[in-house]
């Protein structure tokens, strides 16, 4: 029945694996000839025909039919059409079970390399923005409330190091993707005298899956990738949220280029940060892809089950979403404008230097907890009077502690507070410059 055919087929989405299916088949054929399972002449005919089929698919001359279910069946049927019974020897010593997981290992191995490059690209964009705006001062936030003054470059470099952890996790996952399952056959191996190490070498794998049952039923490597992809998207979503806030009229810290915003259908004055919003929204979809495959796998008995056909759509969607998001983000940061004056103006009249004043009293010999109490009282009463710290006189300060002296006015300067935070990883300019140098060395790693 047509409806059943449509329900069972996977060719509509797994056809994108064609080059990996052919790559794996060529390696398998070469192994079959090496091990004298088929004749050399037959192997050469099969390899030639497989390359021709690859060209047919690439140029759009290949016809796909839902009745043939998947990419493996399509290629094998076309092979037999081209070269007859010799083509029917291709499947000797393997199964669709090890064939499909091989395709997924090959696909994800390439995609991880590409995604790792895109992460490095985005990190380079962050470094450029940080270096260009090294002197820009902004409010630092906790609980979305003014906390302490920081450098804008310090803020954006935090995302650099989030992405660096993402890069390291991806490369760590690569080790578990870089495993050849080919030769595991259906689940129990094969009686043919095959050489699994040889096919692994031909395909560039660093190791061979030790258990044939685990090899065909394992989707951990995909789930692990989806988990790490979810973390990357979470980091991009956090950055998106801040850029959405910072580009609003209320903040006005940044301006996104028009290419990354859209207008309103009714309000001509609006420029909506749609790219940031969509990346924030697509993060939920990537989380869903992870949960989808975890749920699919959670109660499957060994070995292969048709449920595993459902691994591809969430993986393909996550790969495409992640690559698009990383690529677009690098371009968006490269064209983003910073309003230095606006950021600095946000610090005027606020109390973000209160901690510095508490530290000032500590340096005069007062225990920190007492200094904190004094400053807490000072801030509350000054707010009641509708004043800022800059409006206080020395007499006002001395009302709260005799330890305050004329040097207090230097302490409450924003620039002084930033310059004082020279601790490793702090927001002082020299500290952030060290982070940038460290970052430049980091992005050289491959």
TITOR-695891 format. One record per residue (C-alpha): residue in one letter; x negated, y negated, z. Coordinates in pm, whole numbers, padded with zeros to 5 digits, always signed. Layout:
BEGIN
aXYZ...
// end
This chain:
BEGIN
x+00000+00000+00000x-00120-00350-00087x-00047-00484+00262x-00257-00207+00421x-00538-00272+00172x-00536-00640+00266x-00534-00554+00635x-00829-00314+00607x-01049-00518+00373x-01351-00716+00488x-01485-00812+00144x-01326-01158+00173x-01586-01246+00436x-01864-00984+00428x-01947-01054+00062x-02182-01324+00190x-02405-01038+00308x-02467-00914-00048x-02835-01008-00069x-02907-00836+00263x-02714-00526+00157x-02919-00506-00163x-03243-00583+00022x-03173-00296+00265x-03072-00061-00018x-03393-00129-00209x-03601-00054+00101x-03398+00264+00158x-03452+00381-00202x-03825+00317-00184x-03838+00526+00132x-03640+00807-00035x-03894+00822-00318x-04191+00802-00079x-04051+01095+00119x-03982+01296-00205x-03608+01302-00131x-03540+01160-00478x-03770+01135-00779x-03986+00827-00838x-03822+00770-01175x-03476+00777-01016x-03585+00533-00749x-03710+00285-01010x-03383+00305-01203x-03182+00240-00884x-03401-00054-00777x-03375-00214-01123x-02997-00175-01124x-02963-00317-00771x-03157-00629-00873x-02930-00669-01174x-02623-00642-00949x-02768-00907-00717x-02804-01139-01016x-02445-01068-01121x-02317-01167-00775x-02538-01474-00754x-02422-01603-01094x-02054-01540-01022x-02011-01261-01280x-01931-00993-01023x-01566-00911-00953x-01449-00841-00599x-01139-00628-00522x-00971-00588-00181x-00909-00220-00261x-01284-00154-00230x-01281-00286+00129x-01637-00409+00182x-01958-00531+00021x-02129-00190+00053x-01858-00008-00143x-01854-00280-00410x-02228-00259-00470x-02241+00120-00467x-01946+00151-00709x-02104-00100-00948x-02434+00086-00922x-02272+00415-01024x-02091+00238-01308x-02427+00113-01439x-02647+00422-01399x-02415+00715-01330x-02497+01000-01092x-02843+00865-01019x-02670+00573-00844x-02475+00819-00630x-02807+00929-00474x-02857+00587-00310x-02657+00677+00000x-02864+00986+00083x-02974+00983+00448x-02774+00680+00559x-02420+00577+00651x-02214+00263+00621x-02256+00246+00999x-02631+00184+00994x-02597-00006+00666x-02369-00276+00805x-02561-00326+01127x-02879-00354+00919x-02716-00628+00710x-02621-00814+01028x-02974-00786+01170x-03121-00918+00843x-02865-01199+00818x-02904-01317+01176x-03282-01296+01162x-03285-01546+00874x-03022-01770+01032x-03206-01791+01365x-03516-01911+01181x-03310-02176+01002x-03130-02290+01318x-03462-02312+01506x-03587-02550+01233x-03272-02762+01261x-03319-02788+01639x-03675-02909+01584x-03545-03160+01328x-03296-03302+01576x-03566-03318+01843x-03781-03521+01603x-03492-03765+01554x-03459-03799+01932x-03833-03870+01960x-03807-04145+01696x-03514-04310+01878x-03691-04285+02215x-04017-04430+02085x-03845-04711+01895x-03645-04812+02203x-03907-04746+02471x-03845-05083+02646x-03462-05078+02639x-03309-05083+02989x-02967-04937+03067x-02760-04833+03369x-02814-04475+03477x-02497-04295+03581x-02390-04026+03823x-02017-03947+03851x-01991-04202+03563x-02066-04475+03819x-02369-04707+03810x-02647-04524+03992x-02993-04664+03914x-03146-04855+03621x-03324-04634+03369x-03484-04666+03029x-03263-04573+02732x-03556-04366+02607x-03552-04173+02936x-03180-04102+02889x-03208-03968+02535x-03521-03762+02612x-03310-03558+02856x-03134-03415+02548x-03470-03339+02389x-03550-03101+02673x-03204-02943+02668x-03261-02863+02302x-03607-02731+02380x-03458-02470+02613x-03214-02386+02334x-03502-02337+02091x-03685-02109+02335x-03371-01902+02399x-03314-01856+02027x-03668-01736+01969x-03631-01499+02262x-03311-01358+02107x-03498-01319+01778x-03701-01036+01937x-03384-00831+01985x-03255-00916+01638x-03588-00816+01481x-03509-00443+01514x-03435-00202+01228x-03133+00028+01274x-03173+00178+00924x-03193+00557+00930x-02965+00596+01231x-02702+00712+00977x-02350+00759+01115x-02459+00808+01478x-02679+01120+01504x-02959+01053+01259x-03007+01266+00946x-03144+01606+00850x-03337+01452+00558x-03710+01392+00621x-03683+01012+00623x-03940+00759+00744x-03768+00488+00951x-04093+00310+01031x-04163+00270+00660x-03828+00101+00587x-03877-00121+00891x-04213-00236+00755x-04069-00297+00407x-03798-00514+00559x-04037-00703+00785x-03901-00572+01115x-04138-00554+01410x-03976-00243+01557x-03726+00038+01504x-03414+00097+01715x-03504+00404+01926x-03155+00555+01968x-02943+00633+01663x-02622+00610+01868x-02712+00276+02018x-02837+00143+01683x-02497+00177+01511x-02285+00072+01807x-02494-00222+01933x-02359-00573+01890x-02546-00716+02190x-02778-00907+01958x-02480-01090+01807x-02319-01158+02144x-02649-01291+02279x-02681-01524+01982x-02320-01644+02028x-02392-01713+02396x-02697-01921+02310x-02507-02096+02031x-02241-02188+02287x-02509-02349+02504x-02643-02548+02209x-02293-02668+02122x-02232-02756+02487x-02540-02979+02481x-02429-03143+02156x-02081-03189+02304x-02222-03363+02613x-02425-03595+02391x-02114-03654+02177x-01912-03751+02484x-02173-04009+02587x-02200-04154+02236x-01820-04179+02220x-01821-04372+02548x-02124-04584+02462x-01977-04684+02124x-01646-04798+02277x-01558-05167+02323x-01581-05121+02700x-01947-05015+02680x-02072-05143+02345x-02419-04993+02401x-02450-04837+02055x-02304-04858+01707x-02267-04550+01488x-02314-04590+01113x-01991-04602+00911x-02073-04269+00746x-02016-04100+01083x-01695-04282+01174x-01353-04321+01015x-01091-04593+01013x-00745-04581+01160x-00444-04520+00934x-00263-04813+01098x-00516-05026+01291x-00766-05191+01052x-01003-05302+01328x-01084-04950+01450x-01383-04731+01373x-01331-04389+01529x-01632-04172+01625x-01483-03871+01444x-01808-03679+01392x-01881-03684+01765x-01522-03590+01844x-01521-03301+01597x-01848-03161+01733x-01699-03189+02081x-01387-03010+01954x-01571-02740+01758x-01761-02651+02074x-01441-02493+02205x-01413-02285+01888x-01769-02157+01930x-01690-02062+02291x-01386-01878+02155x-01601-01686+01907x-01817-01562+02195x-01515-01455+02398x-01361-01291+02091x-01654-01055+02039x-01704-00989+02409x-01339-00886+02430x-01365-00670+02116x-01665-00481+02256x-01563-00450+02619x-01402-00102+02606x-01532+00058+02288x-01651+00417+02327x-01968+00526+02146x-02050+00510+01865x-01913+00304+01574x-01547+00191+01578x-01362-00009+01314x-01300-00281+01574x-01661-00385+01508x-01556-00517+01168x-01432-00815+01371x-01789-00919+01459x-01850-01101+01132x-01595-01382+01123x-01690-01521+01468x-02060-01489+01386x-02035-01651+01043x-01817-01931+01178x-02058-02001+01465x-02363-02001+01238x-02197-02243+00993x-02064-02472+01269x-02398-02482+01449x-02602-02554+01137x-02365-02832+01026x-02356-02990+01373x-02735-02991+01417x-02796-03125+01068x-02536-03402+01093x-02653-03504+01440x-03010-03568+01323x-02878-03800+01049x-02643-03976+01291x-02919-04055+01542x-03149-04177+01265x-02893-04445+01170x-02761-04536+01518x-02799-04900+01633x-02878-04994+01994x-02754-05313+02165x-03039-05389+02407x-02884-05710+02547x-02550-05547+02614x-02709-05264+02812x-02913-05503+03022x-02609-05725+03084x-02428-05429+03240x-02684-05435+03523x-02627-05798+03611x-02446-05840+03940x-02420-05468+04013x-02573-05280+04308x-02788-05026+04123x-03100-05162+04299x-02961-05072+04644x-03175-04758+04669x-03483-04965+04589x-03397-05195+04879x-03358-04897+05110x-03702-04776+04996x-03832-05128+05055x-03729-05102+05421x-03880-04753+05445x-04212-04892+05325x-04184-05151+05606x-04167-04863+05857x-03793-04796+05895x-03668-04433+05878x-03484-04372+05550x-03151-04277+05710x-03144-04608+05904x-03245-04797+05590x-02961-04627+05406x-02711-04732+05675x-02830-05093+05657x-02797-05103+05280x-02457-04934+05287x-02330-05208+05520x-02497-05482+05313x-02339-05355+04989x-01987-05322+05135x-01988-05670+05285x-02143-05830+04975x-01876-05670+04755x-01606-05809+04986x-01755-06156+04934x-01746-06090+04558x-02117-06141+04524x-02403-05943+04369x-02747-05869+04515x-02899-06147+04306x-02672-06402+04475x-02806-06330+04826x-03053-06562+04997x-03338-06455+05224x-03124-06565+05519x-02846-06332+05399x-03090-06041+05379x-03233-06110+05725x-02880-06087+05867x-02905-05715+05805x-03273-05658+05890x-03562-05878+06006x-03789-05660+05789x-03667-05836+05475x-03913-06098+05350x-03962-06311+05037x-04102-06012+04843x-03749-05868+04850x-03664-06081+04547x-03929-05902+04342x-03796-05567+04457x-03441-05632+04333x-03559-05703+03979x-03443-05424+03746x-03776-05411+03565x-03958-05365+03896x-03731-05078+03994x-03794-04898+03666x-04169-04958+03672x-04191-04821+04028x-04054-04478+03930x-04383-04336+03809x-04329-03989+03951x-04363-03699+03708x-04058-03704+03481x-03942-04041+03618x-03803-04337+03426x-04111-04563+03438x-04231-04658+03091x-04564-04480+03132x-04382-04168+03250x-04143-04170+02953x-04436-04223+02718x-04589-03905+02861x-04261-03725+02790x-04269-03846+02430x-04629-03729+02385x-04532-03395+02536x-04234-03383+02301x-04448-03446+01994x-04672-03156+02089x-04369-02937+02155x-04210-02985+01811x-04530-02861+01647x-04457-02514+01785x-04300-02273+01537
// end
